[in-house]
Amino acid sequence: MELIEAHNMDSYANSLASSSSSRLSSVHASPLTTPELSDDGFEIDRLPSPMRVSDSVEEREDAGWRLVGQPSPNFILVIGGLGYIGSHTVLELLREGHNVLIVDNLSNSYESVLHRIQLLTSAHCKKTGGSMPLIHFHRLDYRSRSMRLLLESYSDLVMTINASGQQKMTYRSRITGVIHFAAYKSVVESIAKPLEYYQNNVCGLVSLLQHLEAYGIRNFIFSSSATVYGSKSDAGVPLREEYIVHHPEEQVQDGHKVVLQPSAVGLSCPYARTKYFSEAILADMAAANPEWRIVVLRYFNPVGCDPSGLLGENPRGEATNLFPVLTQVLTGHRKMLDVFGSDWMTRDGTAIRDFIHVLDVARGHISALEWNADRGNGFRSFNLGSGSGTTVLEAVKSLEAASGRKIPLNWTGRRAGDVGFCVASTDRALKELGWSTRESITQCASDLWNFVQKATSDLAAKV
Ligand SMILES: NC(=O)c1ccc[n+]([C@@H]2O[C@H](COP(=O)([O-])OP(=O)(O)OC[C@H]3O[C@@H](n4cnc5c(N)ncnc54)[C@H](O)[C@@H]3O)[C@@H](O)[C@H]2O)c1
């Protein structure tokens, strides 16, 4: 049987890719290599004019109808896929054989990450004898109007057939799932620039969902954060997903039925509110249209990197998370590490966090995608954490052990909004996703040190 493509909408992607100067063998190059910026900072659309964009794509591949012939390759769309967690997840997706379509505006990452991903994937395929999956990259602000055209270019009008042999033309997106990482993430910066955070993290999400809805792409994984638990962390017990719900949920507790009510308590900054609001919007989407399958993943403290040392956390802006700051102390870019508070009710007086290796986080996304594909519909949240707490001092010692170097400390008072204990309950992720962490804090530290050494020697080679 043969696939009939009555209207192939690939012209956009093809013409853009062929006009680009920096093309990798199996990587579609950026359509907007030197983006023009409009007044509001969005990239201006520069797309071929004859391209038709329908206002809404009404016809869908319905139940009871199947494709005639071989379908075109499917993709997982990864937005923010060249950032710290995104790049590791893209690599893991490729290692699992998925084709990946990356959208990133490089506001907090570099195009060189794409080349490293390709290198690592190619090495993996050689080792396993597998074929190289497709990697497409579009340098694009996910809030720009070009996003709609991009989705259109991954949508085909195809022939389908039902059980009684009737044929009809229907739209089919080649994007079978979306993982949305793109956001601004600095707590401190969000306090100084709240509107930029709401614009990118919340308004951007709303317009993205409208575009996805128009193209019938409703399998969605969202990067959330333990920050949504706000002051619930103060209780000093592992945080359970049901502590934060967005619609009333029935639950049996100690043999009694209780109804959990939506609430947010003590969200400490605009960044935390962007994550809470985004989750609430996604829960409302799933409630309004049962075809949506939405998973929100609440990360605890992702650290470490791929053992190759080729990928890692390399932000353009100022590093604020513990491990990137520790890295800067080790490389001499900072004199010492500020430790906020030595009087927490913990074993050594420093705050306890749930550090999780970024590869475990990446694998969590694959589990969530698989789980989402199998179930009917709805909204579900999962913690991605190890379930065990490490104090700041223990984290410092792990990196001192990995590097063989002493890390100077500057003891300072507690910061406003900080909590002493923030550890995940991992029951739900284990029971429903079948996912749990594999890597230890020692592994995180040694992989991070490997990355630091590689980065330092690369830099030395360039000088
Ligand atoms: N790293 C953590 O500790 C942590 C913890 C909890 C939650 N999260 C969330 O996980 C997600 C990924 O975090 P990360 O640490 O990888 O951050 P990151 O900054 O390294 O990656 C984000 C990527 O998104 C891109 N991006 C940002 N805005 C964009 C836009 N408008 N259009 C296109 N691309 C855009 C950036 O260039 C970057 O490559 C974020 O949503 C973050 O809030 C991170």
The ligand as an ORCA input file, in Angstrom:
! r2SCAN-3c Opt
* xyz 0 1
  N      17.474     23.457     36.313
  C      16.719     23.375     37.388
  O      17.229     23.328     38.508
  C      15.207     23.334     37.259
  C      14.437     22.967     38.382
  C      13.056     22.927     38.263
  C      12.449     23.255     37.064
  N      13.203     23.620     35.991
  C      12.534     23.976     34.730
  O      13.014     23.115     33.712
  C      13.043     23.793     32.462
  C      14.425     23.649     31.848
  O      15.389     24.124     32.774
  P      16.934     24.209     32.399
  O      17.672     24.172     33.679
  O      17.256     23.239     31.338
  O      16.995     25.690     31.826
  P      17.877     26.273     30.624
  O      17.806     27.745     30.731
  O      19.207     25.636     30.611
  O      17.066     25.766     29.334
  C      15.948     26.449     28.822
  C      16.139     26.531     27.314
  O      14.976     27.204     26.788
  C      15.404     28.186     25.854
  N      14.370     29.225     25.839
  C      13.991     30.061     26.848
  N      13.006     30.850     26.426
  C      12.751     30.517     25.135
  C      11.827     30.986     24.155
  N      10.998     31.991     24.400
  N      11.814     30.385     22.939
  C      12.663     29.363     22.658
  N      13.570     28.903     23.537
  C      13.602     29.472     24.764
  C      16.768     28.647     26.355
  O      17.578     29.163     25.314
  C      17.355     27.363     26.916
  O      18.073     26.651     25.930
  C      12.619     25.226     32.758
  O      11.262     25.333     32.461
  C      12.861     25.368     34.241
  O      12.002     26.332     34.817
  C      14.578     23.661     36.065
*
